[in-house]
Amino acid sequence: MLAHPHERFSSELTLTPRAVADYASAVGDSNPLHHDPAFAATTRYGRLIASGPHTSALLLALTASHFSAKGSVVGLEFWVRFRRPVFADETIRLEWLVVKVTPNAKLGGDVVDLRGRVLGADGKTALGAKGRVLVTARL
């Protein structure tokens, strides 16, 4: 088995305003909340925030990095819920928990059900997630 129920994995990283703006530009998100500090200062957030696709991608990418060290992995589905902003200069923690592993002969591997989250610098959940990946042995 390439994944185990109750298995946990995590990562911590510090965002920068440049990385936040670059990611937003790369995916075509021109929202000034990700690019313009003067504009962001006039909003309810008071400063630049990371885009939802950015924080989601960081969390989803952690599943690929973790399971690809053990075998081959592809994402099957993910669901995210945004609970609070992630600031463009914030240190965040990405966390996943394996909740279920189901062998699937037709797909040739294990379907892994996950629960994840992004924690802000204050320790509060900024993004909650559920996911399902397929992990197979490398042939």
DSSP file (Angstrom, degrees, kcal/mol; ACC not computed):
  #  RESIDUE AA STRUCTURE BP1 BP2  ACC     N-H-->O    O-->H-N    N-H-->O    O-->H-N    TCO  KAPPA ALPHA  PHI   PSI    X-CA   Y-CA   Z-CA
    1    1 A M              0   0    0      0, 0.0     3,-0.0     0, 0.0   108,-0.0   0.000 360.0 360.0 360.0 132.1    0.0    0.0    0.0
    2    2 A L        +     0   0    0    133,-0.2     2,-0.3     1,-0.1   134,-0.1   0.523 360.0  34.9 -93.2  -7.2    1.4    3.4   -1.0
    3    3 A A        -     0   0    0    132,-0.1    -1,-0.1    67,-0.0    98,-0.0  -0.975  69.6-154.5-142.6 154.5   -0.8    5.4    1.3
    4    4 A H    >   -     0   0    0     -2,-0.3     3,-2.0    96,-0.1    94,-0.2  -0.992  27.7-103.6-134.7 137.0   -2.2    4.7    4.8
    5    5 A P  T 3  S+     0   0    0      0, 0.0    94,-0.2     0, 0.0     3,-0.1  -0.297 109.3  23.3 -54.8 142.8   -5.2    5.9    6.7
    6    6 A H  T 3  S+     0   0    0     92,-2.9     2,-0.2     1,-0.3    93,-0.1   0.389  87.1 145.3  76.5   1.1   -4.3    8.6    9.3
    7    7 A E    <   -     0   0    0     -3,-2.0    91,-2.8    91,-0.2     2,-0.4  -0.486  31.3-163.0 -65.6 135.2   -1.1    9.4    7.4
    8    8 A R  E     +A   97   0A   0     89,-0.2     2,-0.3    -2,-0.2    89,-0.2  -0.932  14.7 173.0-122.1 146.0   -0.4   13.1    7.7
    9    9 A F  E     +A   96   0A   0     87,-1.8    87,-2.4    -2,-0.4     2,-0.3  -0.988   6.4 168.2-149.8 151.6    1.9   15.4    5.6
   10   10 A S  E     -A   95   0A   0     -2,-0.3     2,-0.3    85,-0.2    85,-0.2  -0.936  16.2-160.1-155.1 170.4    2.4   19.1    5.6
   11   11 A S  E     -A   94   0A   0     83,-2.0    83,-3.3    -2,-0.3     2,-0.4  -0.976   9.9-147.5-154.9 153.9    4.6   22.0    4.4
   12   12 A E  E     +A   93   0A   0     -2,-0.3     2,-0.3    81,-0.2    81,-0.2  -0.983  22.5 164.6-127.6 140.5    5.2   25.6    5.4
   13   13 A L  E     -A   92   0A   0     79,-2.3    79,-3.0    -2,-0.4     2,-0.6  -0.994  31.4-128.2-152.4 156.6    6.0   28.5    3.1
   14   14 A T  E     -A   91   0A   0     -2,-0.3    77,-0.3    77,-0.3     2,-0.1  -0.929  24.1-144.7-108.8 122.6    6.1   32.2    3.1
   15   15 A L        -     0   0    0     75,-2.7     3,-0.0    -2,-0.6    72,-0.0  -0.432  10.4-154.2 -77.9 157.5    4.3   34.1    0.3
   16   16 A T     >  -     0   0    0     -2,-0.1     4,-2.5    73,-0.1     5,-0.2  -0.959  26.6-119.3-128.4 151.1    5.7   37.3   -1.1
   17   17 A P  H  > S+     0   0    0      0, 0.0     4,-2.4     0, 0.0     5,-0.2   0.873 116.1  53.2 -55.8 -36.4    3.8   40.1   -2.8
   18   18 A R  H  > S+     0   0    0      2,-0.2     4,-2.8     1,-0.2     5,-0.2   0.937 109.9  46.2 -64.5 -46.8    5.8   39.4   -6.0
   19   19 A A  H  > S+     0   0    0      2,-0.2     4,-2.4     1,-0.2     5,-0.2   0.884 113.1  50.6 -63.9 -38.2    5.0   35.7   -6.1
   20   20 A V  H  X S+     0   0    0     -4,-2.5     4,-2.3    68,-0.3    31,-0.2   0.935 113.8  43.9 -65.0 -46.6    1.3   36.5   -5.4
   21   21 A A  H  X S+     0   0    0     -4,-2.4     4,-2.6    -5,-0.2    -2,-0.2   0.902 113.4  51.7 -65.4 -41.4    1.2   39.0   -8.3
   22   22 A D  H  X S+     0   0    0     -4,-2.8     4,-2.4     2,-0.2    -2,-0.2   0.917 111.2  46.8 -62.8 -43.6    3.2   36.8  -10.6
   23   23 A Y  H  X S+     0   0    0     -4,-2.4     4,-1.7     2,-0.2     6,-0.2   0.951 112.3  49.8 -63.4 -48.4    0.8   33.8  -10.0
   24   24 A A  H  <>S+     0   0    0     -4,-2.3     5,-3.2     1,-0.2     4,-0.3   0.917 112.7  47.7 -57.1 -44.0   -2.3   36.0  -10.5
   25   25 A S  H ><5S+     0   0    0     -4,-2.6     3,-1.3     1,-0.2    -1,-0.2   0.912 107.7  56.0 -62.7 -42.3   -0.9   37.3  -13.8
   26   26 A A  H 3<5S+     0   0    0     -4,-2.4    -1,-0.2     1,-0.3    -2,-0.2   0.809 112.6  41.1 -62.0 -31.0    0.1   33.9  -15.0
   27   27 A V  T 3<5S-     0   0    0     -4,-1.7    -1,-0.3    -3,-0.3    -2,-0.2   0.337 119.3-106.4-101.2   7.6   -3.5   32.6  -14.6
   28   28 A G  T < 5 +     0   0    0     -3,-1.3     2,-0.9    -4,-0.3    -3,-0.2   0.727  68.7 146.2  80.4  22.3   -5.1   35.8  -16.0
   29   29 A D      < +     0   0    0     -5,-3.2    -1,-0.2    -6,-0.2    -2,-0.1  -0.816  17.3 172.8 -96.3 104.0   -6.4   37.2  -12.6
   30   30 A S        +     0   0    0     -2,-0.9    -1,-0.1    -3,-0.1     5,-0.1   0.264  24.4 141.3 -95.8  12.0   -6.2   40.9  -12.9
   31   31 A N    >   -     0   0    0      1,-0.2     3,-2.2    -7,-0.1     4,-0.4  -0.348  53.3-137.9 -55.2 123.6   -8.0   41.6   -9.6
   32   32 A P  G >> S+     0   0    0      0, 0.0     4,-2.6     0, 0.0     3,-0.7   0.671  96.3  78.8 -63.8 -14.3   -6.1   44.6   -8.0
   33   33 A L  G 34 S+     0   0    0      1,-0.2    16,-2.2     2,-0.2    -2,-0.1   0.727 101.7  39.6 -61.5 -19.7   -6.3   42.8   -4.6
   34   34 A H  G <4 S+     0   0    0     -3,-2.2    -1,-0.2    14,-0.2   -10,-0.2   0.499 129.7  26.4-104.0  -7.6   -3.4   40.7   -5.8
   35   35 A H  T <4 S+     0   0    0     -3,-0.7    -2,-0.2    -4,-0.4   -14,-0.1   0.681 106.1  62.7-126.8 -30.8   -1.5   43.4   -7.6
   36   36 A D     X  -     0   0    0     -4,-2.6     4,-2.8     1,-0.2     5,-0.2  -0.855  48.1-171.9-117.9 100.2   -2.0   46.9   -6.3
   37   37 A P  H  > S+     0   0    0      0, 0.0     4,-2.0     0, 0.0    -1,-0.2   0.855  89.7  53.6 -58.5 -36.1   -1.0   47.6   -2.6
   38   38 A A  H  > S+     0   0    0      2,-0.2     4,-0.6     1,-0.2    -2,-0.0   0.922 112.3  44.0 -66.1 -42.8   -2.7   51.1   -2.7
   39   39 A F  H >4 S+     0   0    0      1,-0.2     3,-1.6     2,-0.2     4,-0.3   0.949 112.4  51.9 -64.0 -48.6   -6.0   49.6   -3.9
   40   40 A A  H >< S+     0   0    0     -4,-2.8     3,-1.6    -8,-0.4     6,-0.8   0.842 101.0  62.7 -58.6 -34.6   -5.8   46.7   -1.4
   41   41 A A  H 3< S+     0   0    0     -4,-2.0    -1,-0.3     1,-0.3    -2,-0.2   0.746 100.5  53.9 -63.2 -22.8   -5.2   49.2    1.5
   42   42 A T  T << S+     0   0    0     -3,-1.6    -1,-0.3    -4,-0.6    -2,-0.2   0.442  98.8  82.3 -91.1   0.2   -8.6   50.7    0.8
   43   43 A T  S X  S-     0   0    0     -3,-1.6     3,-0.6    -4,-0.3    -3,-0.0  -0.413  98.7 -94.6-100.0 175.8  -10.4   47.4    1.1
   44   44 A R  T 3  S+     0   0    0      1,-0.2    -3,-0.1    -2,-0.1    -1,-0.1   0.701 123.7  56.0 -60.1 -20.5  -11.7   45.3    4.0
   45   45 A Y  T 3  S-     0   0    0     -5,-0.2    -1,-0.2     2,-0.1    -4,-0.1   0.770  90.4-149.0 -86.9 -28.0   -8.4   43.4    3.9
   46   46 A G    <   +     0   0    0     -6,-0.8     2,-0.3    -3,-0.6    -5,-0.1   0.311  69.6  33.6  79.6 -10.6   -6.1   46.4    4.2
   47   47 A R  S    S-     0   0    0     -7,-0.3    -2,-0.1    -8,-0.0   -11,-0.1  -0.964 102.1 -55.7-162.3 173.9   -3.3   44.8    2.2
   48   48 A L        -     0   0    0     -2,-0.3    40,-2.1    39,-0.1     2,-0.3  -0.233  49.2-161.8 -59.9 143.1   -2.6   42.5   -0.7
   49   49 A I  B     -E   87   0B   0    -16,-2.2    38,-0.3    38,-0.3     2,-0.2  -0.919  20.5-110.9-123.8 154.7   -4.1   39.0   -0.6
   50   50 A A        -     0   0    0     36,-3.3    36,-0.4    -2,-0.3     2,-0.1  -0.500  40.4-105.8 -76.3 151.0   -3.3   35.8   -2.5
   51   51 A S     >  -     0   0    0    -31,-0.2     4,-2.1    -2,-0.2     5,-0.2  -0.424  22.7-118.5 -74.9 153.9   -5.8   34.6   -5.1
   52   52 A G  H  > S+     0   0    0      1,-0.2     4,-2.6     2,-0.2     5,-0.2   0.908 114.9  53.7 -58.8 -44.4   -7.9   31.5   -4.3
   53   53 A P  H  > S+     0   0    0      0, 0.0     4,-2.4     0, 0.0    -1,-0.2   0.856 107.8  53.2 -59.9 -32.1   -6.5   29.6   -7.2
   54   54 A H  H  > S+     0   0    0      2,-0.2     4,-2.2    -3,-0.2    -2,-0.2   0.966 112.2  40.9 -66.3 -53.2   -3.0   30.3   -5.9
   55   55 A T  H  X S+     0   0    0     -4,-2.1     4,-1.8     1,-0.2    -1,-0.2   0.883 116.6  50.9 -65.9 -36.4   -3.6   29.0   -2.4
   56   56 A S  H  X S+     0   0    0     -4,-2.6     4,-2.9    -5,-0.2     5,-0.2   0.928 109.2  50.7 -63.5 -45.1   -5.6   26.0   -3.8
   57   57 A A  H  X S+     0   0    0     -4,-2.4     4,-2.8    -5,-0.2    -2,-0.2   0.891 107.7  52.9 -62.1 -40.1   -2.9   25.1   -6.2
   58   58 A L  H  X S+     0   0    0     -4,-2.2     4,-1.1     2,-0.2    -1,-0.2   0.921 112.6  44.9 -60.5 -42.9   -0.3   25.2   -3.4
   59   59 A L  H  X S+     0   0    0     -4,-1.8     4,-0.8     2,-0.2     3,-0.3   0.923 115.3  46.1 -68.4 -44.7   -2.4   22.8   -1.3
   60   60 A L  H >X S+     0   0    0     -4,-2.9     4,-1.2     1,-0.2     3,-0.9   0.886 107.5  58.0 -65.7 -38.3   -3.2   20.4   -4.2
   61   61 A A  H 3X S+     0   0    0     -4,-2.8     4,-2.5     1,-0.3    -1,-0.2   0.818  95.8  64.8 -62.0 -30.3    0.5   20.4   -5.4
   62   62 A L  H 3X S+     0   0    0     -4,-1.1     4,-2.5    -3,-0.3    -1,-0.3   0.861  98.0  54.3 -62.3 -34.2    1.5   19.1   -2.0
   63   63 A T  H <X S+     0   0    0     -3,-0.9     4,-2.5    -4,-0.8     5,-0.3   0.924 109.5  47.6 -64.7 -41.7   -0.5   15.9   -2.7
   64   64 A A  H  X S+     0   0    0     -4,-1.2     4,-2.0     1,-0.2    -2,-0.2   0.926 113.5  47.0 -64.3 -44.6    1.5   15.4   -5.9
   65   65 A S  H  X S+     0   0    0     -4,-2.5     4,-0.6     2,-0.2    -2,-0.2   0.918 115.3  46.2 -63.2 -43.4    4.8   16.0   -4.3
   66   66 A H  H >< S+     0   0    0     -4,-2.5     3,-0.7    -5,-0.2     4,-0.2   0.962 119.2  36.5 -66.1 -53.2    4.1   13.7   -1.3
   67   67 A F  H >X S+     0   0    0     -4,-2.5     4,-1.7     1,-0.2     3,-1.5   0.766 106.3  65.9 -77.9 -24.3    2.7   10.7   -3.2
   68   68 A S  H 3< S+     0   0    0     -4,-2.0    -1,-0.2    -5,-0.3    -2,-0.2   0.714  92.6  64.2 -70.3 -17.2    5.0   11.0   -6.2
   69   69 A A  T << S+     0   0    0     -3,-0.7    -1,-0.3    -4,-0.6    -2,-0.2   0.678 112.4  35.7 -72.6 -16.5    7.9   10.1   -3.9
   70   70 A K  T <4 S-     0   0    0     -3,-1.5    68,-0.3    -4,-0.2     2,-0.2   0.673 133.3 -46.7-107.5 -25.5    6.2    6.8   -3.3
   71   71 A G  S  < S-     0   0    0     -4,-1.7     2,-0.4    66,-0.1    66,-0.2  -0.809  84.2 -39.0-175.0-148.9    4.7    6.0   -6.8
   72   72 A S  E     -B  136   0A   0     64,-3.5    64,-2.9    -2,-0.2     2,-0.4  -0.869  55.6-171.3-105.3 140.3    2.8    7.6   -9.5
   73   73 A V  E     +B  135   0A   0     -2,-0.4     2,-0.3    62,-0.2    62,-0.2  -0.989  13.9 176.8-136.9 140.9   -0.1   10.0   -8.6
   74   74 A V  E     -B  134   0A   0     60,-1.9    60,-2.9    -2,-0.4     2,-0.2  -0.994  32.8-115.9-136.8 144.0   -2.9   11.8  -10.4
   75   75 A G  E     -B  133   0A   0     -2,-0.3    58,-0.3    58,-0.2     3,-0.1  -0.563  25.8-179.4 -75.7 139.3   -5.6   13.9   -8.9
   76   76 A L  E     -     0   0A   0     56,-3.0     2,-0.3     1,-0.4    57,-0.2   0.769  65.0 -19.7-105.1 -42.9   -9.2   12.7   -9.4
   77   77 A E  E     -B  132   0A   0     55,-1.9    55,-2.5     2,-0.0    -1,-0.4  -0.961  53.6-169.7-165.1 150.9  -11.2   15.4   -7.7
   78   78 A F  E     -B  131   0A   0     -2,-0.3     2,-0.4    53,-0.2    53,-0.2  -0.992   3.3-166.3-143.1 148.7  -10.8   18.2   -5.2
   79   79 A W  E     -B  130   0A   0     51,-2.6    51,-2.3    -2,-0.3     2,-0.3  -0.998  12.3-171.7-133.3 134.7  -13.2   20.5   -3.4
   80   80 A V  E     -B  129   0A   0     -2,-0.4     2,-0.4    49,-0.2    49,-0.2  -0.948  12.4-162.3-129.9 151.3  -12.2   23.7   -1.6
   81   81 A R  E     -B  128   0A   0     47,-2.6    47,-2.5    -2,-0.3     2,-0.5  -0.990  16.4-141.9-131.7 123.8  -13.9   26.2    0.7
   82   82 A F  E     +B  127   0A   0     -2,-0.4    45,-0.2    45,-0.2    44,-0.1  -0.737  26.6 167.0 -87.2 125.0  -12.4   29.6    1.3
   83   83 A R        -     0   0    0     43,-3.1    44,-0.2    -2,-0.5    -1,-0.2   0.721  63.3  -5.1-111.0 -29.8  -12.8   30.7    4.9
   84   84 A R  S    S-     0   0    0     42,-1.6    -1,-0.4    40,-0.1     2,-0.0  -0.970  82.5 -83.5-158.8 161.5  -10.6   33.8    5.3
   85   85 A P        -     0   0    0      0, 0.0     2,-0.5     0, 0.0   -34,-0.1  -0.312  28.1-140.5 -70.8 154.4   -8.0   35.7    3.2
   86   86 A V        -     0   0    0    -36,-0.4   -36,-3.3    34,-0.1     2,-0.1  -0.980  26.2-131.1-110.6 122.1   -4.4   34.6    2.8
   87   87 A F  B >   -E   49   0B   0     -2,-0.5     3,-1.7   -38,-0.3   -38,-0.3  -0.414  12.6-120.9 -79.4 151.5   -2.2   37.7    2.8
   88   88 A A  T 3  S+     0   0    0    -40,-2.1   -68,-0.3     1,-0.3   -69,-0.2   0.577 113.1  41.0 -68.8 -10.3    0.5   38.2    0.2
   89   89 A D  T 3  S+     0   0    0    -41,-0.3    -1,-0.3   -73,-0.2     2,-0.3   0.039  92.9 121.3-121.9  25.0    3.2   38.4    2.9
   90   90 A E    <   -     0   0    0     -3,-1.7   -75,-2.7   -74,-0.1     2,-0.6  -0.636  60.3-132.1 -98.0 145.8    2.0   35.6    5.1
   91   91 A T  E     -A   14   0A   0     -2,-0.3     2,-0.3   -77,-0.3   -77,-0.3  -0.860  36.1-172.3 -90.5 124.2    3.6   32.4    6.2
   92   92 A I  E     -A   13   0A   0    -79,-3.0   -79,-2.3    -2,-0.6     2,-0.5  -0.808  20.4-140.0-120.0 158.1    1.1   29.6    5.7
   93   93 A R  E     -AC  12 119A   0     26,-2.2    26,-3.0    -2,-0.3     2,-0.5  -0.979  11.2-156.2-119.3 128.7    1.0   25.9    6.6
   94   94 A L  E     -AC  11 118A   0    -83,-3.3   -83,-2.0    -2,-0.5     2,-0.4  -0.895  19.4-179.4-103.1 129.2   -0.4   23.4    4.2
   95   95 A E  E     -AC  10 117A   0     22,-2.6    22,-2.2    -2,-0.5     2,-0.3  -0.985  12.3-176.6-136.2 142.1   -1.7   20.2    5.7
   96   96 A W  E     -AC   9 116A   0    -87,-2.4   -87,-1.8    -2,-0.4     2,-0.4  -0.980   6.5-164.4-133.4 148.8   -3.3   16.9    4.5
   97   97 A L  E     -AC   8 115A   0     18,-2.3    18,-2.2    -2,-0.3     2,-0.6  -1.000  20.9-133.3-129.8 129.4   -4.7   13.9    6.3
   98   98 A V  E     + C   0 114A   0    -91,-2.8   -92,-2.9    -2,-0.4    16,-0.2  -0.739  28.1 173.8 -79.4 120.7   -5.4   10.5    4.6
   99   99 A V  E     +     0   0A   0     14,-2.7     2,-0.3    -2,-0.6    15,-0.2   0.688  62.0   7.2-102.3 -22.5   -8.9    9.5    5.7
  100  100 A K  E     - C   0 113A   0     13,-1.4    13,-2.9   -96,-0.1     2,-0.4  -0.969  52.3-160.8-161.1 141.9   -9.4    6.4    3.5
  101  101 A V  E     - C   0 112A   0     -2,-0.3    11,-0.2    11,-0.2     9,-0.0  -0.991  13.2-175.0-127.4 122.7   -7.5    4.2    1.1
  102  102 A T  E     - C   0 111A   0      9,-2.8     9,-3.0    -2,-0.4     7,-0.1  -0.951  22.1-133.7-122.6 112.6   -9.5    2.0   -1.3
  103  103 A P  E     - C   0 110A   0      0, 0.0     2,-0.4     0, 0.0     7,-0.2  -0.399  21.2-165.8 -60.5 138.1   -7.7   -0.5   -3.6
  104  104 A N  E  >> - C   0 109A   0      5,-3.4     5,-1.8     1,-0.1     4,-1.2  -0.885  13.3-173.7-133.3 101.2   -9.1   -0.2   -7.2
  105  105 A A  T  45S+     0   0    0     -2,-0.4     3,-0.2     1,-0.2    -1,-0.1   0.875  86.1  56.7 -62.5 -39.2   -8.1   -3.0   -9.5
  106  106 A K  T  45S+     0   0    0      1,-0.2    -1,-0.2     2,-0.1    -2,-0.0   0.894 114.7  37.8 -61.3 -40.4   -9.7   -1.4  -12.5
  107  107 A L  T  45S-     0   0    0     -3,-0.2    -1,-0.2     2,-0.2    -2,-0.2   0.583 109.6-125.9 -87.8 -10.8   -7.5    1.8  -12.1
  108  108 A G  T  <5S+     0   0    0     -4,-1.2    29,-0.4     1,-0.3     2,-0.3   0.805  76.3  41.9  75.3  30.1   -4.5   -0.3  -11.0
  109  109 A G  E   <S-C  104   0A   0     -5,-1.8    -5,-3.4    27,-0.2     2,-0.4  -0.894  93.4 -55.1-171.5-158.8   -3.8    1.4   -7.7
  110  110 A D  E     -CD 103 135A   0     25,-2.9    25,-2.8    -2,-0.3     2,-0.6  -0.894  32.9-142.5-108.6 132.2   -5.2    2.9   -4.5
  111  111 A V  E     -CD 102 134A   0     -9,-3.0    -9,-2.8    -2,-0.4     2,-0.6  -0.855  24.8-158.1 -89.6 121.7   -7.9    5.7   -4.5
  112  112 A V  E     -CD 101 133A   0     21,-3.1    21,-2.1    -2,-0.6     2,-0.4  -0.904   6.3-155.0-111.4 119.8   -6.9    7.9   -1.6
  113  113 A D  E     -CD 100 132A   0    -13,-2.9   -14,-2.7    -2,-0.6   -13,-1.4  -0.799  21.7-174.9 -93.7 134.6   -9.4   10.2    0.1
  114  114 A L  E     -CD  98 131A   0     17,-2.9    17,-2.0    -2,-0.4     2,-0.4  -0.883  24.6-155.5-130.6 154.9   -7.9   13.2    1.9
  115  115 A R  E     +CD  97 130A   0    -18,-2.2   -18,-2.3    -2,-0.3     2,-0.3  -0.999  29.6 169.7-126.4 133.7   -8.9   16.2    4.0
  116  116 A G  E     -CD  96 129A   0     13,-2.7    13,-2.5    -2,-0.4     2,-0.3  -0.848  15.0-174.2-139.5 172.8   -6.7   19.2    3.9
  117  117 A R  E     -CD  95 128A   0    -22,-2.2   -22,-2.6    -2,-0.3     2,-0.5  -0.987  23.5-131.2-162.6 159.2   -6.4   22.8    4.9
  118  118 A V  E     -CD  94 127A   0      9,-2.3     8,-3.4    -2,-0.3     9,-1.3  -0.987  26.7-156.7-113.7 123.8   -4.3   26.0    4.7
  119  119 A L  E     -CD  93 125A   0    -26,-3.0   -26,-2.2    -2,-0.5     6,-0.2  -0.855   9.4-136.8-101.9 135.0   -3.6   27.6    8.0
  120  120 A G    >   -     0   0    0      4,-2.8     3,-2.3    -2,-0.4   -28,-0.1  -0.217  37.9 -90.1 -77.3 176.5   -2.7   31.3    8.2
  121  121 A A  T 3  S+     0   0    0      1,-0.3    -1,-0.1     2,-0.1   -29,-0.1   0.752 128.4  59.9 -59.9 -24.9    0.1   32.7   10.3
  122  122 A D  T 3  S-     0   0    0      2,-0.1    -1,-0.3     1,-0.0     3,-0.1   0.439 117.9-112.4 -83.7   0.8   -2.5   33.1   13.1
  123  123 A G  S <  S+     0   0    0     -3,-2.3     2,-0.2     1,-0.3    -2,-0.1   0.453  76.0 129.9  83.2   0.7   -3.1   29.3   13.1
  124  124 A K        -     0   0    0      1,-0.1    -4,-2.8    -5,-0.0     2,-0.4  -0.623  67.9-102.2 -90.0 149.1   -6.7   29.7   11.8
  125  125 A T  E     + D   0 119A   0     -2,-0.2    -6,-0.2    -6,-0.2     3,-0.1  -0.549  37.9 174.0 -71.6 122.3   -8.0   27.8    8.8
  126  126 A A  E    S+     0   0A   0     -8,-3.4   -43,-3.1    -2,-0.4   -42,-1.6   0.725  72.5  17.6 -95.6 -29.8   -8.0   30.0    5.7
  127  127 A L  E     -BD  82 118A   0     -9,-1.3    -9,-2.3   -45,-0.2    -1,-0.3  -0.988  65.2-160.4-146.3 131.0   -9.0   27.2    3.3
  128  128 A G  E     -BD  81 117A   0    -47,-2.5   -47,-2.6    -2,-0.4     2,-0.3  -0.859  19.0-177.3-109.0 150.5  -10.5   23.8    3.9
  129  129 A A  E     -BD  80 116A   0    -13,-2.5   -13,-2.7    -2,-0.3     2,-0.4  -0.988  23.9-162.0-148.6 154.0  -10.3   21.0    1.3
  130  130 A K  E     +BD  79 115A   0    -51,-2.3   -51,-2.6    -2,-0.3     2,-0.3  -0.967  25.9 174.1-126.8 147.6  -11.3   17.5    0.4
  131  131 A G  E     -BD  78 114A   0    -17,-2.0   -17,-2.9    -2,-0.4     2,-0.4  -0.980  24.7-154.8-151.8 164.1   -9.6   15.5   -2.3
  132  132 A R  E     +BD  77 113A   0    -55,-2.5   -56,-3.0    -2,-0.3   -55,-1.9  -0.974  19.4 176.0-142.7 126.0   -9.2   12.2   -4.0
  133  133 A V  E     -BD  75 112A   0    -21,-2.1   -21,-3.1    -2,-0.4     2,-0.5  -0.888  26.9-129.2-126.3 158.4   -6.1   11.0   -5.8
  134  134 A L  E     -BD  74 111A   0    -60,-2.9   -60,-1.9    -2,-0.3     2,-0.5  -0.952  23.0-168.9-106.9 123.8   -5.1    7.8   -7.5
  135  135 A V  E     +BD  73 110A   0    -25,-2.8   -25,-2.9    -2,-0.5     2,-0.3  -0.960  11.4 171.9-115.2 126.8   -1.7    6.4   -6.4
  136  136 A T  E     -B   72   0A   0    -64,-2.9   -64,-3.5    -2,-0.5   -27,-0.2  -0.897  36.9 -99.0-129.2 158.8   -0.1    3.6   -8.4
  137  137 A A        -     0   0    0    -29,-0.4     2,-0.3    -2,-0.3   -66,-0.1  -0.460  44.4-107.6 -70.3 148.8    3.2    1.8   -8.3
  138  138 A R              0   0    0    -68,-0.3    -1,-0.1     1,-0.1     0, 0.0  -0.638 360.0 360.0 -76.2 136.1    5.7    3.0  -10.9
  139  139 A L              0   0    0     -2,-0.3    -1,-0.1    -3,-0.0    -2,-0.0   0.409 360.0 360.0-106.7 360.0    6.1    0.4  -13.7
